[in-house]
Amino acid sequence: MIIHAEEKAVKEPLMPGMINGAVRAVKCINGAVPLLHASQGCQESLYFDGCFSPVKPRFCLQEMKEEPYLPSTIVNEEDVIFGAEQGLEVSLEGLYSKCTPELIAVLTSDAPEIIGDDVADVAQTVSTRVNCQLLNVEAGSLNGNYIDGFRATIEALVDQIMVPRETVERSVNLVGVAGDEVSAHFDVLELKRLLKSVGIYTNAVFLSHTSLAEIERAPQAALNIVINEELGLLPAKKMEQQFDIPYFLGGVPYGIQGTAEWLLEVASIFGLEEGALAFTEQTVPHTIHLMRKYERDINFSLDAAVSADPTPAVGFTILLQELGCSITLLTVRSPPGQTMVRRLHSLDDTDRVILICPDYYQYIEALKDTEDIDVVFGSFIDSLAASAYSIPVIEMFYPLMRMVEWEGPLMGFEGAVNMAKKLAKYCIQQWL
């Protein structure tokens, strides 16, 4: 049963604001530093809302050696009246002198956008005095949520950093990867491995441990593969318009069947389906054999809830179903695109509630009304909501507030085996 959350006059959203997503995206770029062109309140709130996703440092793409560094121009009342461009210019030069980054991303909040600060002109002026790239991202939360902010950052890279290049055959960009998700680093390695196995080269990843060199060479790819519809589709369309790079948005590479179908679809675009078919015919039986090692330890009556953004929510649900779990509550925190809407309808079932875009209190009611939830796979928001009903939560999706230790992918064939292993371990721990 699919339920679209009712509109309310007063809401407590499950989604952080647009500037959160922009900060999140910049943190996934090597050598990049965000500069908030915002008030002190914006800066302080970002320290506590999980936008840094504190994955255990060994697996974190941007290791935090001390405390999270989030510089800001601290726009004040006088700036709102007379403009904050001069302060921005000073802040840019000071930030460059302090840490000499490869890229400074100016993330504007609502106030500077409303008063009309010409950030592009300031960046142009400062660019002659610093030896780094400057990026301007309009990230005021009046314009959207954190998904819009992540997406706007990629689109700004397309507009302001990329230039046309000669196409490299059989090369692809992975678009819409969120590098601060707990499994992102391993997912990228797995997807690269799968593509390489059929003769396809991964040119760049947006955004996960992404270098400035990757960003600059992105226009040479022969194809953009959209991994996450909500994060990657619009940037892929923009790259198609500006650089004539086609994009592929198909299935989600979660679980054995989903991964095999995804790989065959991608390979067929390059006329490599014969090799892909041979690879999957060899790999699928081996993967099933490895998963069966954990079958006796997995409680196949495990009733689970999944709470995440559309693509990971759908993909992870497919994976859990392959492992024999029953998904009784599937919560999609942000508006799904057309492809994910179709996927959600395919997952619709009389024994499952699919809740679209609830606020915090609507989500709590859904947890209360859904019987026999053994575990929730979600974020720290789910931990807060589920605590009243003593439902255990495995935090694995953005936003995170606790330190999370994670190893191994969720996507691909290796992701299926890895999750089977983790689920078996979890079930054993519950029995003891």
N, C-alpha and C positions, 0 to 999 in steps of 0.2 A: 504494500500500500504506500503510494507516494503522497506525502503531505507537504504542501507549500505553506511555510509559516505565514500566519496572518499579519497584516500591517498593524503597527501600534503607534500611538502618538508619542510614547516614550519608550525608547529601546535601550537595551544593554547589549551592544553588538559583540559577537564572537570574533570579530576581525579588527586588528589594529589599523591605524590610519595609513595614508599614502606615504607619508615621510618615513614611516617604519620600513615599508617595503623597499624604498629607495636606499636607505642605510643598509638594509640587508643585502641588496644587490651589490653595492659598492664594496662591502666586506668580502665578497666572493671574487674580487679582482685583485690579483697580485700587484703590490706596489701602489695601490690606490688608497687615498684617504678622503673621507667625506668631510665637507665643511657645511654645517648647518647655517643657512642664512635665516635665522629664526630667533624667537625670544628664548629667554632662559627656561621657561616652562617646558617648551618643546624638547630642549636638550635633556633636562632632568628626567622627564617622563620616559625617554627612550632607554635610560639606564635600567629601568625596572619592569619593562613590559615584555621582556623576552626577545627583543629584536636581535640580540646578539647570538641567540641559540647556542648556549654553552656546551657544545659537544666536547667530550674529553679531548684535551689538546693534541694527543697523538694523532687524532683523526680530524682535527679541526683545520680547515683550510687556511684560516687566518688566525694563527696562534696568538693568544693573549698572554703576553709575558707578565704583565702586571694587571692593571685595571683597564677596562675598555676605554679607548681613546676616542672621544667624540667632540672635536672642536666646534665652536659656534661663534657667530658674530655677535650674539646676544643683542638682538634688536630691541630698543627701548622706546619709550613714549615719544621722545624727541625725534628719533629716527622715523617713527610713523608719520610725524608731522612734516619733517623736512627732507626725508629720504635717507636711506642707509647705504648708498653706493660708496661713499668715501670710507666708511667703516669696513665694507666688504673688501675694498681694494687693499687697505692696510692688513686685514686679516689674511688675505691670500698671500701677500708677500711674507708676512710673519710665519704662516704655516709652512710655506716652502723652505724658509730659512731654518726652521726647527727640525723638519724631518725629510727634506729633499725627496718627496715621493715622485713616482713616474706619472701619476695622474691625481689631480685634485678635482673632486666632484662637488660642485656647489649645489646644495639641495635647498631650494627655496620653500619656505612655509607660506601659510596663507597671507600674513601681514605684508611681506615684501611684494607678493604678487598683486595684492589689492592696491597698494600705493604706487605700483608701477615701476619699481626699481629695474633699471636696464642692466641686468646681470650679464648679458652677452657683450655689451659695450665695455663693462668693467673687465671682463675676462680678456677681451681683445687688447685692452690697454696693458693689463698685467702680463700678458703672454710674452711681451717683448722684454720683460725683466726677469722671467723665471725660465728654467730649463725643464719644463714638464708640460704635459697636456692638461688643459682645463676643460671641464665638462660642466654644462649647465643643465640641471634637471628640475623642472617645475613639479614640486612634490607636495603642494599644499593639500591638506586632507579634505578641504572642500571639494577637491577634484576627484576623490575616490578613496579606495581602501589600499591595503598593503600590496595586494596583487597589482593594482594599477601602478603603484610606485615602483615595484620591481620591473614591471613591463616598460614603464616610462624611461627607466635607466637604460635598458637595452636599446630602446628606440633612440635615445639621445646619443648613444654610441654609434648607431647607424648613421644618424644625421651629421654628427660633429667630428667623428674620428675616422670612419671608413671612407675609402676612395676606391673607384673601380679598379679591378685587376683582371688579368687573363685567367680564364677558367682552367682549373686542374681537373682532369677527368677522374671519375670514380672517387671524388672527394666529397665529404659531407660536413656540415655543421650540425651539432646537437643543440637545439634551441629550446629554452624553457626549463633547463636544469637549475634547481635551487641548491647551490653548493653548501649551504649550511644545514640541510637536512641530514639526519644522522647517518644515512646510508649513501649519501650522494657521491662521495669519493669512490666508494666501491662500485656503485651503480655505473658510473662513468667508465671505470676500468672494464667492467663486464660488457657494457655495450660496445666499447672499442674492440674488445676481444671478439665478440660475435661478428661485428662488421668486418674486421680484418680476416676472419676465417673464410669469408666469401669474396675477398679481394677488394674491399672498400676501405679507403683511408679516412680517418677522422681529422678534419682540418682545424676545427675550433669548437669550443664548448661554451655555451652561454647559459648560465654563468657558474662556473665551478673551478676554482683555482686557476682562473683565466688570466693569461698574461696580456700585456698591451700588444705584443707581437701577434698573438692569436687574433685579437680584435682587429688589428690592421689588415691581417691577411684573410679575414672572413669572406670578403667579396669574391675570392677565387674559388670558392666551393661550387661544385656542380649541383648540389642539392642541400636544402635545409630540412632536417628531420625534426619535426615538432614533437618533443618528448612530453611536454605538459601543455595542454591546450590553453589553459587560462593564462599561463606565463609566456608562452612562446608563439602563439598563433599570430597575433597582431604584429610583433616584430618581424616574423617571417614574411608576412604580407608586405611590410614596408621594404624589406630587402628585395623582395620580388619586384616591387615598383621601381626601386632605385638602381638595382644591379642585375635585374632580369634573372634572379636565381629562383627556380621553382621550389616549392615546398611540399613535403609529404606529411599528412596528418592521418594516421590510420589507427591501428589497434594500439593497445598499451602492452609493453613487453614485460608483463607480470605473469608468473606461472608458466607451466610447460607449454600448454596449448597457445596461450597468448604470445609467448616469446617466439615460438615456431612460426606462427602466422605473421607476426611483425617482421621477422627476418626475411621470410619469403617475399613479403610485399615490397620491402626495401630493395632486395636483390633483383626483383623483377623489373624495377625501374631502370636498372643498369644492364639488363639482359643477362643476369648472373643467377637466374633461378635454378638452373641445373645443379650448380655447385652448392647452392644453399639447400636444395632438397637433399642432396647427398649428405651434407653436414648434419641436417636435422634428423635424418633417418638413422644416422650413427649416434647422435648425441642424446636424442629423446629416450631411447631404451636405457642408456647408461644412467641418465638423470633419474628415471623412475626407479631403477635398481637402488641408487643411493638413497632416495627418499624412503623406500620401503624399510630401510634399516631402522628408521625412527617410528614406523607405524605403530608398533606395539606399545610405545611410550606416550603416544598422543591420545588424549581423551577425545574420541570422536564425537562425544556428546557435548563438547565445549560450546556454550552459547556466548557469542562475542558481539561487541558493538565496535563500530569503526567510526571515527570522527576526524575528518580532514578536509582539505580542499578537493574539488571534484576529481581531478586526475588521480592523485594518490589514493583517494577514498575508493574509487572504482577499481583501480588496479590492485590494491591490497585486498579488497573484498574478493576479487577473482582468485587471488593467490590463496587466501584462507579457505575458500570453498574447495579448491583442489586438495587442500590438506584435511578436508573432512569437517571443518568447523561450520556451525550454523550462525549466520549473521542475522541477529534479531533486530538490531537497530543500526541503520546506516545514516550518519549525519553528514551532510555536505554543507560546509560552512560558508561558501561563497557561491555566487551565481554560476551555474555550469554553462558551457558553450554547447553548440548544437550536437557535436560528436558525443560529448559526455551525457547530454540529455538522452540520446538514443541508448547509450550504454546503461544508464540508470533504469530506463524502461525495460531493458533486457534482464535486469536484475530484480525487477519488481516481482513480489511474491506475496501470497496471502499471509504467510507467517513472518513477514519482514516489514518493518516500518522504515521508509526512506524519508528523512526529514530534510527539506531544502531551506537553507538560509534562516535558521531560527535565531532568535536572540538568546541571551544567556538563560533567562528565566523560562522561556519556552523549551529550551534544551533540558533544563532540570526537570520540568514536568514530563518530558518524554522518557527520561531515565526512570522516573518514578512509576510511570504507567507501563513500561516494558518489563515483562516478567522474565525472571531467570537469566539475567546478564551475569555471566561468570567473570568477564574481564572486558575492559574498554581499551582499545588501541587508539590513542589520541595524543593530546598535548597537555601542558600544564593547566589549561583552561578546563579540560575534562577532569583533571584531578580535583580541582576546586568544586566542580559541579557534582562529581560522583561521591565526594567524601561524605555527604549527608546520608547516603544509602550504603556506605561501607563497601562500595564496588571497587575492586582493585583496578588501577589504570597503569598501562605500560606506555610511558611517554616516548613517542618516537616521531611525531610530526611537529612542524613549526606551529605556534611559538613554544619554545622550551624555556624553562627557568632553572631547572636543576642541571647539574653536570650529568651527562649521559655517556656511558661507556658502550660503544657499539663497534662491532667488526663484521664485515661481510656485506654483500649487496642484498637488496630486495628484488631488483629487476633481473631478468634473464634466467637462464637455466641454473646458474650458480645461486641466484637469489632464491629460487624455489627450494633447493637443497638446504641453503643456509637458514631459511625460515622454518623448514621442517625440523632442523636440529634445535633451533631456539625454542620452538613451540613444544617439542618433546621435553626439553629441559624444564620449561615453565610448568608443564603438567606434572612432571615428577616432583617438583618442588611443592606443588599444591597438595599432592597426595601424602607427602611426608609429614 
